[in-house]
């Protein structure tokens, strides 16, 4: 199957041919894989072969459905209620534009349907007349093709991406369907037959992934690792390499600000970076001053002209609503308002944020971090440090 796709498709990275092959195979095993990563066929320009890839997927995936022909998201769920389909969406940069009517509902289906058991309430005619709400399935494989489609962050987190580039050198064969349609469908049939042979193996496979592949990332790559394990040979290592590359890219995008953190997450990460070794208490005004100096791109004056200013009230609201951390006063209630850094230990630890000067903020055991100092209040007076 990979050799077949390599004849007609020229992605930027050769490993994306592996990804396409695995993703196509997993559509025949999606009931066994429990989750199904959304496939994004991306390109910076037209003429890169996105539609060509969809045309091949239309012939090799499980019971494909071109979503561009759907009149409404409700129709999609009704079709999925009849049986599992592989949904193929072309020109996603336009068809999934948030300004278009019904796109919000379609995005909701894409998001909920990546995990087995996903449903959406739909009104259906009742036998005695009128309408009744019925939960209909949304679980299905989805591939979306477009020129840098602006998908919501929660959708992006469910996606694996193949980057396509124009074939200016003519390295790929043209997909002349008049001549190759039967061969492509034969390949799809062979893939489906293989899937039937390994279905029980895939269902029972726990599919270990490299260290650091957790949460939503694990849900994306584990289905493909199960398929890879069933295939054997080079394939398990291919998925591990793809998953690690994806993990490192996500880290880089976060560090460079390509992916925008929610303010409630960003503020805690930045607090960990501005607190000093063994510091116990930071007055609110001092903390805001440090945050603005440390990350002006997030909290500086130019940014705040477009967003809410980082006032003591806004900081308090973010920390209270996000982590139930309340400001307090130093000097037994008579001094400046501020924050005990010991209160941040659990959020730091649970978010994987390193703050070695804060007791209990590192590691994962929930303890106090050995002999690291802990700030405590002893009645009145300044905070003291207890070893």
C-alpha angles and dihedrals in degrees: 000000000000091000089051093052092045090061093062108022130066112190121180091249123041090219089066087072087060090049092051091049094050093045092051090049093049092057087070090051102037094120087060098043095058093210129050121202116225111242118222117197100200136182137164092225145025122266095044098122101259093134089045090057090050089050090055092046088051088064103038106035128084113279096326125211125196102222094198087079094056116110095203142000088246090062089055093055091047090053091049089051087064094051147318115297135180106233116214118193119190126198090018091172086070105022091052095041106138089224092065119094114258095013092113090058092046091051089050089054091048091051098045095040097062091084128055112261096033112148142174127206111244129181112239130178114271121225092238092047133270124058137298130193116246129183108236127187123260097177110122142114114273130194121188125192124195148121103276094322111209099230122176116262093249089055093045089054088062095050139093114202135220115191115210128195132191116273097231092160094053094238095149128068117244115254098239097180093190086072106025104038095096093047092049092050090047088055090050091050092051090050091051091049091051090049090056090054095053100035096110092044091053093046093055098040115109090196109207117220132200119281114282096030099120143140116003090358090058090049089055099049104032095075090054092046090054090053090045092051090052090051093048123187115077095343102091090052090049092058092046090053093047092048094049091047089050091049093052092046090052090052092050093048090052093048092048093047095245089127111049115224119216108261091242090059096039094052093054092047090050092046088057089052097050100044115097129228113291092356111158108183134022121192112233095242091050091048093051090048091053093046093052092048093045099045110018089161088066105029106014127120096260092054093044091058086069097037138031114297116252096250125164087257094053092045091049092049094051093048095043096047095039102040109003089246113151127194118245137186129257124226095046095305096315100088136071121314115250147121135290105226091212086072089066095056096095096044089048092051097043093048092048092244116154115227106153093177091062116078113242093008096113133052123031108256098094092236129128096264101257113273098350110132121264121206113227137170119237104194107283131356132054122329112271132204122243119194 
